[in-house]
Amino acid sequence: MIAQELHPRIIENKDWATLVFLFAIAFIVIAKGAFESRFNDFIRLIVSDKYIKIYRESSHLISGFNVLLVAVNLITLSFFIQLVICHLHYGEKTDWILFIRIFTLLSVFIFSKFLIEKIIAAIFDIEEVIEQFSLQKVTFRTYMGLFLFPVTLMLFYSDYITNFIIYSIIIILLTINLLAYFISLKIYQNFIFSKFFYFILYLCALEIAPYYFIYYLITKN
């Protein structure tokens, strides 16, 4: 008689992730429904500067539209970071506790950085231009997050992720971020040169140092 050995079937629980993805989709639908004209201009950002020209005032920085898309961006980046961690064998993509940790740390980092930016801008008396500069960054990053969302969604439910896919996405994200900086610097170049010293201090304190420390902590641990 042939002995049969039974092995438990391990089923990954992805229900929590599906629920979070549905929340993100709901945020996008609400943004499109409540701000239809603005959303349509936003979608065409890559081929038209109409959105930048219309919504360049700092009063648009903290608005319902931006809050919804920033939430989508946070969810998307948290999932993507978790996928990278999983790909490097430092965690599981179905670990909801890991997702909460990443989402919390990312949210705290972004909002802390935003508050410190406002404090430093007030000290240097460059509030208006820094808020407009921040709005430009938020616009391009939420745009990036919106198009990264379906990619992250497909990668999460796929078991085929290669180094080429991961590094290609990272390079694209970095390129978009650099492009956003260059466009913003070009738009506000007159003001920047008039207060060049203060802007360099701002750039070093909030645009270079935080990412350097993150890189240092990651490489050390």
VMD Tcl script that draws the C-alpha trace (Angstrom):
set ca {
  {0.00 0.00 0.00}
  {1.41 3.38 -1.04}
  {1.70 5.82 1.84}
  {0.28 9.21 1.10}
  {1.60 12.32 2.82}
  {-0.72 15.29 2.96}
  {0.67 18.82 2.85}
  {-1.37 21.81 3.99}
  {-2.31 24.15 1.14}
  {-1.17 27.66 1.96}
  {-3.57 30.26 0.62}
  {-2.47 33.88 0.71}
  {-5.08 36.23 2.08}
  {-5.35 39.22 -0.26}
  {-8.80 40.39 0.83}
  {-7.39 43.32 2.81}
  {-5.39 44.48 -0.24}
  {-8.44 44.23 -2.48}
  {-10.36 46.41 -0.02}
  {-7.58 49.03 0.06}
  {-7.38 49.06 -3.75}
  {-11.16 49.57 -3.87}
  {-10.80 52.56 -1.52}
  {-8.17 54.02 -3.88}
  {-10.45 53.50 -6.88}
  {-13.29 55.16 -4.96}
  {-11.07 58.19 -4.27}
  {-10.27 58.48 -7.99}
  {-13.97 58.20 -8.92}
  {-14.90 60.86 -6.34}
  {-12.14 63.17 -7.61}
  {-13.35 62.76 -11.18}
  {-17.01 63.21 -10.27}
  {-16.62 66.16 -7.91}
  {-13.92 67.97 -9.92}
  {-14.62 66.78 -13.46}
  {-13.16 69.75 -15.35}
  {-10.06 69.89 -13.16}
  {-9.57 66.12 -13.40}
  {-9.75 66.19 -17.20}
  {-7.14 68.96 -17.33}
  {-5.02 67.02 -14.84}
  {-5.08 63.85 -16.95}
  {-3.70 65.81 -19.93}
  {-0.83 67.22 -17.88}
  {1.77 65.27 -19.84}
  {0.71 66.85 -23.15}
  {-0.64 70.23 -22.00}
  {0.37 72.88 -19.46}
  {-3.22 74.13 -19.10}
  {-3.57 72.57 -15.64}
  {-0.34 74.20 -14.41}
  {-1.45 77.62 -15.65}
  {-4.96 77.43 -14.18}
  {-4.14 75.87 -10.80}
  {-0.81 77.48 -10.02}
  {-2.01 79.54 -7.05}
  {-0.96 78.30 -3.60}
  {-4.61 78.30 -2.49}
  {-5.07 75.11 -4.55}
  {-2.40 73.24 -2.54}
  {-4.74 72.02 0.21}
  {-7.94 71.27 -1.67}
  {-10.31 68.33 -1.80}
  {-8.96 67.34 -5.21}
  {-5.36 67.19 -4.03}
  {-6.26 65.45 -0.77}
  {-8.02 62.64 -2.67}
  {-5.16 62.15 -5.13}
  {-2.50 62.36 -2.41}
  {-4.35 59.55 -0.60}
  {-4.25 57.47 -3.81}
  {-0.57 58.31 -4.17}
  {0.21 57.17 -0.61}
  {-1.63 53.89 -1.12}
  {0.09 53.27 -4.44}
  {3.60 54.05 -3.19}
  {3.06 51.95 -0.06}
  {2.04 48.95 -2.15}
  {4.93 49.48 -4.56}
  {7.46 49.70 -1.70}
  {6.00 46.51 -0.24}
  {6.36 44.79 -3.63}
  {10.01 45.86 -3.77}
  {10.57 44.55 -0.23}
  {8.89 41.28 -1.20}
  {10.98 41.01 -4.36}
  {14.13 41.44 -2.26}
  {12.87 38.70 0.11}
  {12.59 40.95 3.15}
  {8.84 40.56 3.57}
  {5.60 39.26 2.08}
  {3.35 41.25 -0.21}
  {0.28 39.87 1.58}
  {1.47 41.03 5.02}
  {-1.09 43.68 5.98}
  {0.88 44.70 9.08}
  {3.89 45.50 6.88}
  {1.63 47.59 4.62}
  {0.32 49.57 7.59}
  {3.87 50.22 8.78}
  {4.97 51.41 5.33}
  {1.84 53.54 4.86}
  {2.21 55.12 8.30}
  {5.91 55.88 7.93}
  {5.39 57.29 4.43}
  {2.49 59.46 5.58}
  {4.37 60.76 8.61}
  {7.44 61.50 6.49}
  {5.50 63.40 3.81}
  {3.30 65.43 6.16}
  {6.18 66.19 8.55}
  {8.23 67.39 5.62}
  {5.30 69.54 4.46}
  {4.93 71.18 7.88}
  {8.66 71.83 8.21}
  {8.63 73.38 4.73}
  {5.94 75.83 5.83}
  {7.88 76.73 8.99}
  {11.15 77.31 7.12}
  {9.36 79.26 4.38}
  {7.82 81.51 7.05}
  {11.22 82.07 8.68}
  {12.86 82.99 5.36}
  {9.82 85.02 4.26}
  {9.38 83.00 1.08}
  {6.00 81.43 1.88}
  {4.19 82.28 -1.34}
  {6.76 80.90 -3.75}
  {7.51 77.81 -1.62}
  {3.80 76.98 -1.47}
  {3.59 77.34 -5.25}
  {6.76 75.26 -5.59}
  {5.22 72.60 -3.31}
  {2.04 72.66 -5.38}
  {4.06 71.91 -8.51}
  {5.73 68.95 -6.79}
  {2.42 67.64 -5.45}
  {0.87 67.95 -8.92}
  {3.55 65.92 -10.67}
  {3.82 63.34 -7.89}
  {0.09 62.72 -7.70}
  {0.09 62.48 -11.50}
  {2.85 59.91 -11.22}
  {0.92 58.04 -8.52}
  {-2.26 57.99 -10.59}
  {-0.56 56.21 -13.47}
  {1.51 54.00 -11.18}
  {-1.68 52.75 -9.53}
  {-2.83 50.31 -12.29}
  {0.75 49.08 -12.69}
  {1.02 48.36 -8.97}
  {-2.40 46.71 -9.02}
  {-1.34 44.31 -11.78}
  {2.01 43.56 -10.16}
  {0.39 42.80 -6.80}
  {-1.89 40.14 -8.28}
  {0.85 38.77 -10.50}
  {3.52 36.29 -9.49}
  {5.82 37.34 -12.31}
  {8.00 40.25 -11.20}
  {11.53 40.64 -12.51}
  {14.44 42.92 -11.66}
  {13.95 44.63 -15.01}
  {10.35 45.56 -14.19}
  {11.19 46.83 -10.70}
  {14.22 48.88 -11.73}
  {12.49 50.25 -14.82}
  {9.62 51.57 -12.69}
  {12.05 53.08 -10.18}
  {14.00 54.82 -12.96}
  {10.77 56.20 -14.45}
  {9.66 57.50 -11.03}
  {13.01 59.20 -10.44}
  {12.92 60.72 -13.93}
  {9.43 62.16 -13.35}
  {10.55 63.62 -10.02}
  {13.61 65.26 -11.59}
  {11.45 66.59 -14.42}
  {9.07 68.11 -11.88}
  {11.98 69.86 -10.14}
  {13.38 71.26 -13.37}
  {10.00 72.56 -14.52}
  {9.36 74.18 -11.14}
  {12.82 75.74 -11.06}
  {12.29 77.14 -14.55}
  {8.91 78.64 -13.62}
  {10.24 80.35 -10.47}
  {13.78 81.07 -11.61}
  {13.46 84.85 -11.21}
  {12.38 84.57 -7.59}
  {14.94 81.86 -6.86}
  {17.82 83.98 -8.11}
  {16.57 86.97 -6.12}
  {16.72 84.90 -2.91}
  {19.25 82.33 -3.99}
  {20.93 81.82 -0.59}
  {17.64 81.12 1.20}
  {16.50 78.77 -1.54}
  {19.75 76.79 -1.37}
  {19.28 76.42 2.41}
  {15.72 75.23 1.82}
  {16.86 72.81 -0.89}
  {19.59 71.27 1.28}
  {17.45 71.06 4.41}
  {14.28 69.61 2.91}
  {14.97 68.25 -0.56}
  {18.36 66.58 -0.12}
  {19.01 65.82 3.56}
  {15.82 63.76 4.27}
  {16.40 61.43 1.32}
  {20.09 61.11 2.16}
  {19.25 60.01 5.71}
  {16.69 57.50 4.41}
  {19.29 56.09 2.02}
  {21.82 55.93 4.86}
  {19.40 54.07 7.16}
  {18.40 51.61 4.45}
  {22.00 50.79 3.46}
  {23.07 50.44 7.11}
  {20.18 48.12 7.95}
}
mol new
graphics top color blue
foreach p $ca { graphics top sphere $p radius 0.5 }
foreach p [lrange $ca 0 end-1] q [lrange $ca 1 end] { graphics top cylinder $p $q radius 0.2 }
display resetview
